[in-house]
């Protein structure tokens, strides 16, 4: 199967007075194509996240990665050193769930203005902090499929405080796939059990993938925790989810 030709662009998406920087990648052609929102790790919309966005576009989706730290750190983009982790987490702690949801809705509204977008076919994927944001975004009514990778804090934290994000589970009406490494020091296996139990309790369509021997960041080939075979399987599952729910 020939690789899909794509185009890329750096854009601004309005949310009231805020201009959200975003990286857009989409197949060349009239479509229509489903849309996928890509939520960054704590490291910003860096080269890795841009490559992920392009990868998804090559699967046949309009993919867009919004900057989650636009209010506090415009153009934020760092690497993976210990100092980078500390800095990225400091900005994560300044986010608010209400603003993340509002910004995501603005991105959805923007996607729906694109003539190449397939109506009623928008999903999302997120990694690390973005995996947590994806769980939040799954509660939005227009979201049709969600892939959440090792989102820490879902069980015991919400951006900006208040009840943990897990309490929003009843509001998820789309299919959600969650991916965890069973050696992730940031997400104890007991928390994964709690997430799965809550999804089952509220009859949310879901699958939970627990990868033996994998740790946090296993799908990012820029990180020492990258696990090639696990990442390959996870991408197969993501493609299946989006194909089933968005195509």
C-alpha positions in Angstrom: 0.0 0.0 0.0 1.6 3.3 -1.1 2.2 5.9 1.6 -0.3 8.7 1.7 1.1 12.1 0.7 0.5 14.7 3.4 0.9 18.4 3.9 1.8 20.1 7.2 1.4 23.6 8.6 1.8 25.5 11.9 -1.5 27.3 12.6 -3.3 29.3 15.3 -6.8 28.4 16.5 -8.9 30.9 18.3 -10.5 30.2 21.6 -12.0 33.6 22.5 -9.1 36.0 23.0 -6.6 33.1 23.1 -4.7 32.0 20.0 -3.8 28.3 20.4 -0.7 27.3 18.5 -1.1 24.0 16.7 0.7 21.7 14.3 -1.6 20.4 11.5 -0.8 17.5 9.2 -3.3 16.1 6.7 -3.6 13.9 3.6 -3.3 15.7 0.3 -6.7 15.5 -1.4 -10.3 16.5 -1.0 -11.2 13.6 1.4 -13.3 13.6 3.4 -10.9 12.4 6.1 -11.7 11.8 9.8 -9.9 14.0 12.3 -7.6 13.1 15.2 -6.4 15.5 17.9 -2.9 14.7 19.3 -2.2 15.6 22.9 1.4 16.2 23.7 3.6 14.9 26.5 4.8 17.4 29.1 7.6 18.3 26.7 5.4 20.4 24.4 4.6 20.0 20.7 8.2 19.0 20.0 9.7 17.1 17.1 8.5 13.8 18.3 4.9 14.9 18.7 5.0 16.6 15.3 6.3 13.2 13.8 3.4 11.4 15.6 1.0 13.9 14.1 2.4 13.3 10.6 2.3 9.5 11.2 -1.4 9.7 11.9 -2.0 11.9 8.9 -0.3 9.2 6.8 -2.9 6.7 8.1 -5.5 8.9 6.4 -6.6 11.4 9.1 -6.5 15.1 9.5 -4.3 15.3 12.6 -3.7 18.3 14.8 -1.5 18.8 17.9 -2.5 21.8 20.0 -0.1 23.4 22.4 -1.4 22.6 25.9 0.7 25.2 27.6 -0.3 28.1 25.4 -1.4 30.3 28.3 1.7 30.0 30.4 4.5 28.9 28.0 3.9 29.8 24.3 6.0 27.9 21.8 7.1 25.5 24.6 9.3 22.7 23.3 12.0 20.8 25.2 13.8 17.4 25.3 13.9 14.6 27.8 16.6 15.4 30.3 15.8 15.4 34.1 15.7 19.2 34.0 13.3 19.1 31.1 11.1 16.8 33.0 11.1 19.1 36.0 10.2 22.1 33.8 7.5 20.3 31.8 5.9 19.1 35.0 5.9 22.7 36.4 3.8 23.8 33.5 1.5 20.8 33.7 0.7 21.8 37.3 -0.5 25.2 36.0 -3.1 23.8 33.7 -6.8 23.7 34.5 -9.2 20.9 33.4 -11.8 23.5 32.4 -9.3 25.3 30.1 -8.0 22.1 28.6 -11.6 21.1 27.7 -12.4 24.5 26.4 -9.3 24.5 24.2 -10.1 21.0 22.9 -13.6 22.1 22.0 -12.1 25.0 20.1 -9.9 22.6 18.2 -12.9 20.4 17.4 -14.8 23.5 16.2 -11.8 24.4 14.0 -11.6 20.9 12.5 -15.3 21.0 11.6 -14.6 24.1 9.4 -12.2 22.2 7.2 -13.8 21.1 3.9 -11.6 18.0 3.9 -13.0 16.8 7.3 -15.4 13.9 7.4 -18.5 15.1 9.4 -19.0 13.5 12.8 -15.7 11.6 12.8 -13.3 13.1 15.3 -11.1 11.2 17.8 -8.1 11.9 19.9 -4.8 10.4 21.1 -2.6 11.5 24.0 0.7 10.5 25.6 1.9 11.0 29.2 0.2 14.2 30.4 -1.6 14.1 27.0 -2.9 10.7 28.0 -4.6 12.3 31.0 -5.9 15.1 28.8 -7.3 12.5 26.3 -9.3 10.9 29.2 -10.7 14.4 29.9 -11.4 15.0 26.2 -13.3 11.7 25.9 -16.1 13.3 27.9 -16.8 15.8 25.1 -19.9 14.7 23.1 -18.3 15.1 19.7 -15.4 12.8 20.5 -15.9 9.4 18.8 -12.8 7.5 19.7 -10.0 8.0 22.3 -6.6 6.5 22.7 -4.9 7.3 26.0 -1.3 6.3 26.6 0.0 6.1 30.2 -1.9 9.1 31.5 -0.7 9.5 35.1 -3.0 10.9 37.8 -6.3 9.9 36.3 -7.2 8.1 39.5 -6.1 10.7 42.0 -5.7 14.1 40.3 -7.4 16.6 38.1 -5.6 19.6 36.4 -6.2 22.6 38.7 -7.6 20.5 41.5 -11.0 19.2 42.4 -12.4 15.6 42.1 -10.0 13.4 40.2 -10.5 12.9 36.5 -11.7 9.3 37.0 -14.9 10.7 38.4 -15.8 12.0 35.0 -15.9 8.5 33.6 -19.8 8.4 33.4 -19.6 11.3 30.8 -17.5 9.2 28.3 -19.8 8.1 25.5 -17.3 7.0 22.9 -14.9 4.0 22.7 -11.7 4.5 24.7 -8.5 2.4 24.5 -5.9 2.8 27.3 -2.3 1.7 27.1 0.0 1.1 30.1 3.3 -0.5 30.9 3.1 -2.8 33.9 6.5 -1.5 35.2 5.4 2.2 35.0 6.6 3.8 38.3 4.2 6.7 37.8 1.0 4.6 37.4 0.8 1.6 39.8 -1.0 -1.4 38.4 -3.6 -0.9 41.2 -4.6 2.4 39.5 -5.0 0.7 36.2 -7.3 -1.8 37.9 -9.3 1.2 39.3 -9.7 2.8 35.9 -10.8 -0.5 34.3 -13.3 -1.1 37.0 -14.8 2.3 36.6 -15.1 1.9 32.9 -16.8 -1.4 33.4 -19.1 0.0 36.0 -20.4 2.7 33.7 -20.5 0.4 30.7 -18.1 2.5 28.6 -16.8 0.7 25.5 -13.1 0.2 26.2 -10.0 -1.9 26.0 -7.1 -1.7 28.4 -3.7 -2.9 27.2 -1.1 -3.8 29.9 2.3 -4.4 28.4 4.6 -6.7 30.3 8.0 -5.2 30.9 7.1 -1.8 29.6 7.5 1.4 31.5 6.4 5.1 31.2 7.0 6.6 27.7 7.3 3.2 25.9 6.0 4.5 22.6 8.3 7.5 22.3 11.4 6.6 20.4 13.3 9.6 21.8 13.2 8.3 25.3 15.3 5.6 27.0 12.1 3.9 28.0 11.1 3.2 24.3 10.1 -0.4 23.7 10.0 -1.1 19.9 7.9 -4.3 20.0 5.4 -2.9 22.4 5.1 0.4 20.5 4.5 -1.5 17.3 1.7 -3.5 18.8 0.2 -0.4 20.3 0.1 1.4 17.0 -1.7 -1.6 15.5 -4.4 -1.3 18.2 -4.7 2.5 17.6 -5.2 2.0 13.9 -7.9 -0.6 14.6 -9.7 1.7 17.0 -9.7 4.7 14.6 -10.6 2.5 11.7 -13.6 1.0 13.5 -14.9 4.2 15.1 -13.9 7.0 12.7 -13.9 5.4 9.2 
